[in-house]
Amino acid sequence: MDTEEKISRFVHELDELITEGLVILDPVQVYRYVGRQRDTRRGKNT
């Protein structure tokens, strides 16, 4: 989590930097977030 001002400085680069997850610039209430789990047998995301 970071401040909106810091994120705004490089928001145009976020598509290249973030491959998974959530970026929020406005206050929200997150009910549930579930990310992908890593397949440790093959080292790949499932």
N, C-alpha and C positions, 0 to 999 in steps of 0.2 A: 504494500500500500504506500502511496506517495501523494504529495500535494498536486492539485490540478495544475498549478503554475509550473512545476518541474516536468510533469508529463507533457504539457503544451509545448515545451521547448523541442521535444523530439517526437511528437505525435505522428508526424508523417513517416517515421521510420518503424512504427510499431508493427506493421504488417510483416516486415522482414524479420524483426526480432522475436516476436511472440508466435510460437507454433501451436501452443495449446494454453488454454486458460481464459481469463476474463479480465477485461480492462474497463473500468467504470470511471467516468468523469463527473457524474452527478450522484448525490446522496441517494442510496437505495436501501431496501431491506431485502437481503438475500434469504430466501426460505430454505433452499437446498442447492448445493453445487456438488456434482459428482464428475470428477475427471476420469480420463482413461487410466486403466491400470496397465502396468508394464508386464509383459510376458517374460518372466525370468529365464525360461527354458531357451528361448531364441533371441532374447535381447531386443524384441520388437514390441511396439504398442499393440494392444488388442482392441 
